[in-house]
Amino acid sequence: MTGDHVRSRAGAGLPRVTTAIVAVCSGDGLAELFANLGVQGIVSGGQTLNPSTAELLDVVEHVNADQVVILPNNKNIIPVAEQIGGLTPKSIGVVPTRTMPEALAALVVYDPEAECAVNVDEMRAAADSVSTGEVTQAVRDSKSEAGPIATGDWIGIVKGEGIVAIGDDAGSASRSLLDHLLGDDGELLTVITGADADRTVTHDLEAWLADEHADVQVEVHHGGQPLYPYLFGVE
């Protein structure tokens, strides 16, 4: 992979902190959102393009802190993140986030002046409190517990459960997925819109949520991630 694959926010002007965050993400909106939440190092990567150990290490080395927490945000990147501690004199902690909504929940409790171990404990607990789902389009015919899937169908996937919803379009798949995710006790829903999210579909989804899940607080963020027009996190 080329050097263009990695974008580091670590550089001149960032203040020194006790513990810095390095996060893997795809999408300019997510990168900006992470930076606003205090992330010092951004590494491009995601479902289809995973960073190498060397790329991740390079960003870790350039953040302005001797202690670093890594948010891999994908199950395939967790093993890469866990190798970094043995390759740098910095103190490294890994919060094994598998999704972007988990990372956002973890960042809410991040304290740049706390020690790495304290941040790992707090951030892991916050990430574990989130139920996450994603909507994408099927690239092949297959079978699932939700029913048969044809190429081009839209599917809703819940972390830990697999495919729980199938729809003819992104909106219908999202509604079915959200009914499943929110249940009777969801209080806060975070929606991250992808590069291919349609504004009309997003608007209709917000209106549906106001009607069908009026007690749920909804936050919508532009993520810009490819392949997944909607990512959801429920707390």
ABEGO torsion letter per residue (X at the ends): XBAAABBBABBBGBBBBABBBBBBBBEAAAAAAAAAAGBABBBBEEAABBBBAAAAAAAAAABBBABBBBBAGBAAAAAAAAAAAAABABBBBBBBBABAAAAAAAAAABBAABBAAAAAAAAAAAAAABBBBBBBBBABBBBBAAEBBBBGBBBBBBBGAEBABBBABAAAAAAAAAAAAAEAABABBBBBBBAABBAAAAAAAAAAAAAABAABBBBBBBAGBBGBABBBBBX
